[in-house]
C-alpha cells in the first residue's frame, strides 16, 4: 500500500467509513464546489467600490492619482518618478507599450523585469474595493516579476474594473478567463515586515512604493 | 523539530526570570491584542463569519478524502506533482530526492510551520543543499540557530540588539541598530539568494480543491519570490489545509490577518496553480506538492476533530496569559500556546507533552478570539481527563482529585466540609484576610496570596434566600 492509499484509508476508517472514496462521495464534493457558496459580507465592504478602493489604498499605503484619460498615464508616471527622485526609465507589460512614453520622457522597455530595474509598470485584471487590492494574473505578456523585483510598482487601474469584494473578483475571473492562471497575485500596498520588535518597516523584499494611476 | 515539551515546567520557570524575554513579550502583547480588537470591531458580521468558517472547515474535514482527491486531480491537471507522506521522515525523503534528482544547490524558503515539524532544513542540509529562510523573522532565527517562538511572528522573543549582533556575525558589516536599516541590510543579502536559488520551498495557508491551487499569505513578498523565480517549486503542507472553493478562501482571508495581527488584508496573497505555461516568462518548470499526515489523521473522527479547523492565525497564543508570560520556546515544540497544547500531545505523544494541557488558566479567551471557533479549553480538558484515566499525572495530583471527587459526589458531606473549610480559611487569613500559606499547596501560595473567605458558603446563602431570608449579599 502506498502512503496515499494509507492516508486516505485512515481518514475513512477514523470517520467510520469503510472502503475507498466512492463516486457518489466525489460527485457530492464536486456538487458542493459548483455551488460556490459565499460567506457573510461585512457592511463596510458594500457601497461604492471606487470610493472604497481609494480609501483603502490610503490605509495600505498605496498612493492613488486619478486621471481624466488613459492617455495621461505616461505624463503622470513621469511626474511621479520625478517627485520621488527616480530615473525616467521603466520596464512594463506589453499592453501598455503603445502609450506615448517617449513623449513623456520615459524610456519604456517591454521585456521581463530583472534585478536592476527600479520601476515596473503593469495594469491589472481588476481591483478590489473592500481592501484596496490589485489583482494581477500571470500570462506570457503579464509576468509577475514586474510587480515584485523593482522598488517601485506603478499600476494602471481602470475605474470600471473595480469590484466590491474578493468573491466578485473570482466571479469575474471565472466569467472572463475560465480558470486561474499559474500566478494569481493579490497586492495590497508595498511590501512590509514587522519581524524586528513588531516595528513596521516598508520595503521588506518586494516594492517600497505602489502607485495607482486610476483611469476611466 | 526535537521535542522538548517534557521540560515545560523547568523551561517556563527560566523564561519567567528572563528579563530580556519579558521585555520583548510585553512589547508584543499590546500590539497583537489591541490590533486585533480594532480590526474586528470594524466588521459587523464577525460572529456569522466565524460560524460560516467553522462550518466550512467541518464540512471539508468530514469529507477530507473526497476533497483531497479533488485537489489532487485539479493540481495534477495543471502540471503539478502531488506527493503523499505519512510521516516526517517520508516527507523529507521525498523532498531530498527531488533536490538530488535536479542537482539543487540552493533552496530559498518562505515560512512554513509544517517544515519545522518535520525538520526539513536539517534533512536538506544533510543532503548538501544550502537552505535559506527568507521570511525576516525566520532568517533571524536561522542565524541564531533557534526554533520559532510564535507561528506568525517567529522572532517575537528577540530584541533588536540581539538581531544586530546576529547580523554583524553573519554579514560582516558595521553594526546597525536602526530597524529600517537592519531590514534593508537583510533585504540586500536575501535578494541575491532569491535570484540564485534552484528550488523554492513554501508552505500553504490553504490548498483549494476547486482549482488545484496552493495559497501563501505574506506581508514581505518573500513567498512570491520563492514561488516565481526558482525552476522548482516545492509546497509542503498538512492534509487538513484543503478548502473546497475560492469563495471559502474569501471568507477565511477576512478572518486570518485580522485575527493574526489586526490587519485588514495581508500585503500579498499568492495563489499558485501548476507550472509555467507555454510562452510564460517566469514561474517554475516543476511544481511538487507534498501532503503530510504526520499525526493529523489521528484527529479525524476523534473527540478533538475540531482542532483540524485551525487556520494558524496565532490569536489564541497572543491572548493567552500563560503564553504572554513564558513565550513560545517554553512549550518545547513547533506549536505554542493553546493550539499547541492540544496539537503537540497529539503529534508527539501525551507522555512527552503532559504539562502542556495543564498550563492553562481556562480563562477561555483563546476560544473567544479563535476565528474558527475551536473550543480550545474543552480540548485541553479532554487531554487532562485522558491523563487522569491513563494515570499519567503525578500520584499526588491524582490522589487530590480522587479525594475531591469523593466529597463532590456526596452533597451532604460536601456542604458540611465546605462550611468547615470556609471557617478554617477565614482563620488562616487572619486580620489582613489574606491567605499566604496553605499546607501542601505552597507551590501556589509562594507566588501569590489568596483573599480569605469572610462569610458563609454559597449553599448557606442560597438556602437562606430560598427560605425567604432576603438578599444574597
Boltz contact constraints between the chains, C-beta under 6 A:
constraints:
  - contact:
      token1: [A, 3]
      token2: [B, 84]
      max_distance: 6.0
  - contact:
      token1: [A, 3]
      token2: [B, 85]
      max_distance: 6.0
  - contact:
      token1: [A, 3]
      token2: [B, 86]
      max_distance: 6.0
  - contact:
      token1: [A, 4]
      token2: [B, 84]
      max_distance: 6.0
  - contact:
      token1: [A, 6]
      token2: [B, 86]
      max_distance: 6.0
  - contact:
      token1: [A, 7]
      token2: [B, 84]
      max_distance: 6.0
  - contact:
      token1: [A, 7]
      token2: [B, 293]
      max_distance: 6.0
  - contact:
      token1: [A, 8]
      token2: [B, 65]
      max_distance: 6.0
  - contact:
      token1: [A, 10]
      token2: [B, 297]
      max_distance: 6.0
  - contact:
      token1: [A, 11]
      token2: [B, 64]
      max_distance: 6.0
  - contact:
      token1: [A, 11]
      token2: [B, 65]
      max_distance: 6.0
  - contact:
      token1: [A, 11]
      token2: [B, 297]
      max_distance: 6.0
  - contact:
      token1: [A, 11]
      token2: [B, 300]
      max_distance: 6.0
  - contact:
      token1: [A, 12]
      token2: [B, 65]
      max_distance: 6.0
  - contact:
      token1: [A, 14]
      token2: [B, 297]
      max_distance: 6.0
  - contact:
      token1: [A, 14]
      token2: [B, 300]
      max_distance: 6.0
  - contact:
      token1: [A, 14]
      token2: [B, 301]
      max_distance: 6.0
  - contact:
      token1: [A, 15]
      token2: [B, 300]
      max_distance: 6.0
  - contact:
      token1: [A, 15]
      token2: [B, 301]
      max_distance: 6.0
  - contact:
      token1: [A, 21]
      token2: [B, 65]
      max_distance: 6.0
  - contact:
      token1: [A, 21]
      token2: [B, 66]
      max_distance: 6.0
  - contact:
      token1: [A, 21]
      token2: [B, 69]
      max_distance: 6.0
  - contact:
      token1: [A, 25]
      token2: [B, 66]
      max_distance: 6.0
  - contact:
      token1: [A, 26]
      token2: [B, 66]
      max_distance: 6.0
  - contact:
      token1: [A, 29]
      token2: [B, 63]
      max_distance: 6.0
  - contact:
      token1: [A, 29]
      token2: [B, 66]
      max_distance: 6.0
  - contact:
      token1: [A, 29]
      token2: [B, 67]
      max_distance: 6.0
  - contact:
      token1: [A, 29]
      token2: [B, 70]
      max_distance: 6.0
  - contact:
      token1: [A, 32]
      token2: [B, 244]
      max_distance: 6.0
  - contact:
      token1: [A, 33]
      token2: [B, 210]
      max_distance: 6.0
  - contact:
      token1: [A, 33]
      token2: [B, 244]
      max_distance: 6.0
  - contact:
      token1: [A, 33]
      token2: [B, 245]
      max_distance: 6.0
  - contact:
      token1: [A, 36]
      token2: [B, 245]
      max_distance: 6.0
  - contact:
      token1: [A, 36]
      token2: [B, 247]
      max_distance: 6.0
  - contact:
      token1: [A, 38]
      token2: [B, 247]
      max_distance: 6.0
  - contact:
      token1: [A, 39]
      token2: [B, 52]
      max_distance: 6.0
  - contact:
      token1: [A, 39]
      token2: [B, 251]
      max_distance: 6.0
  - contact:
      token1: [A, 40]
      token2: [B, 45]
      max_distance: 6.0
  - contact:
      token1: [A, 40]
      token2: [B, 48]
      max_distance: 6.0
  - contact:
      token1: [A, 40]
      token2: [B, 49]
      max_distance: 6.0
  - contact:
      token1: [A, 42]
      token2: [B, 43]
      max_distance: 6.0
  - contact:
      token1: [A, 42]
      token2: [B, 44]
      max_distance: 6.0
  - contact:
      token1: [A, 42]
      token2: [B, 45]
      max_distance: 6.0
  - contact:
      token1: [A, 43]
      token2: [B, 44]
      max_distance: 6.0
  - contact:
      token1: [A, 44]
      token2: [B, 42]
      max_distance: 6.0
  - contact:
      token1: [A, 112]
      token2: [B, 281]
      max_distance: 6.0
  - contact:
      token1: [A, 115]
      token2: [B, 195]
      max_distance: 6.0
  - contact:
      token1: [A, 131]
      token2: [B, 264]
      max_distance: 6.0
  - contact:
      token1: [A, 131]
      token2: [B, 265]
      max_distance: 6.0
  - contact:
      token1: [A, 140]
      token2: [B, 279]
      max_distance: 6.0
  - contact:
      token1: [A, 140]
      token2: [B, 280]
      max_distance: 6.0
  - contact:
      token1: [A, 143]
      token2: [B, 281]
      max_distance: 6.0
  - contact:
      token1: [A, 143]
      token2: [B, 282]
      max_distance: 6.0
  - contact:
      token1: [A, 144]
      token2: [B, 228]
      max_distance: 6.0
  - contact:
      token1: [A, 144]
      token2: [B, 282]
      max_distance: 6.0
  - contact:
      token1: [A, 145]
      token2: [B, 282]
      max_distance: 6.0
  - contact:
      token1: [A, 148]
      token2: [B, 224]
      max_distance: 6.0
  - contact:
      token1: [A, 166]
      token2: [B, 250]
      max_distance: 6.0
  - contact:
      token1: [A, 167]
      token2: [B, 247]
      max_distance: 6.0
  - contact:
      token1: [A, 167]
      token2: [B, 250]
      max_distance: 6.0
  - contact:
      token1: [A, 170]
      token2: [B, 246]
      max_distance: 6.0
  - contact:
      token1: [A, 180]
      token2: [B, 211]
      max_distance: 6.0
  - contact:
      token1: [A, 180]
      token2: [B, 213]
      max_distance: 6.0
  - contact:
      token1: [A, 180]
      token2: [B, 273]
      max_distance: 6.0
  - contact:
      token1: [A, 182]
      token2: [B, 273]
      max_distance: 6.0
  - contact:
      token1: [A, 182]
      token2: [B, 274]
      max_distance: 6.0
  - contact:
      token1: [A, 182]
      token2: [B, 277]
      max_distance: 6.0
  - contact:
      token1: [A, 182]
      token2: [B, 283]
      max_distance: 6.0
  - contact:
      token1: [A, 184]
      token2: [B, 271]
      max_distance: 6.0
  - contact:
      token1: [A, 186]
      token2: [B, 269]
      max_distance: 6.0
  - contact:
      token1: [A, 188]
      token2: [B, 265]
      max_distance: 6.0
  - contact:
      token1: [A, 188]
      token2: [B, 267]
      max_distance: 6.0
  - contact:
      token1: [A, 189]
      token2: [B, 267]
      max_distance: 6.0
  - contact:
      token1: [A, 191]
      token2: [B, 220]
      max_distance: 6.0
  - contact:
      token1: [A, 191]
      token2: [B, 221]
      max_distance: 6.0
  - contact:
      token1: [A, 192]
      token2: [B, 219]
      max_distance: 6.0
  - contact:
      token1: [A, 192]
      token2: [B, 267]
      max_distance: 6.0
  - contact:
      token1: [A, 193]
      token2: [B, 136]
      max_distance: 6.0
  - contact:
      token1: [A, 193]
      token2: [B, 220]
      max_distance: 6.0
  - contact:
      token1: [A, 195]
      token2: [B, 136]
      max_distance: 6.0
  - contact:
      token1: [A, 195]
      token2: [B, 137]
      max_distance: 6.0
  - contact:
      token1: [A, 195]
      token2: [B, 155]
      max_distance: 6.0
  - contact:
      token1: [A, 196]
      token2: [B, 160]
      max_distance: 6.0
  - contact:
      token1: [A, 196]
      token2: [B, 163]
      max_distance: 6.0
  - contact:
      token1: [A, 196]
      token2: [B, 179]
      max_distance: 6.0
  - contact:
      token1: [A, 197]
      token2: [B, 160]
      max_distance: 6.0
  - contact:
      token1: [A, 198]
      token2: [B, 28]
      max_distance: 6.0
  - contact:
      token1: [A, 198]
      token2: [B, 31]
      max_distance: 6.0
  - contact:
      token1: [A, 199]
      token2: [B, 179]
      max_distance: 6.0
  - contact:
      token1: [A, 201]
      token2: [B, 179]
      max_distance: 6.0
  - contact:
      token1: [A, 201]
      token2: [B, 180]
      max_distance: 6.0
  - contact:
      token1: [A, 201]
      token2: [B, 183]
      max_distance: 6.0
  - contact:
      token1: [A, 204]
      token2: [B, 220]
      max_distance: 6.0
  - contact:
      token1: [A, 205]
      token2: [B, 220]
      max_distance: 6.0
  - contact:
      token1: [A, 205]
      token2: [B, 221]
      max_distance: 6.0
  - contact:
      token1: [A, 205]
      token2: [B, 222]
      max_distance: 6.0
  - contact:
      token1: [A, 205]
      token2: [B, 225]
      max_distance: 6.0
  - contact:
      token1: [A, 206]
      token2: [B, 221]
      max_distance: 6.0
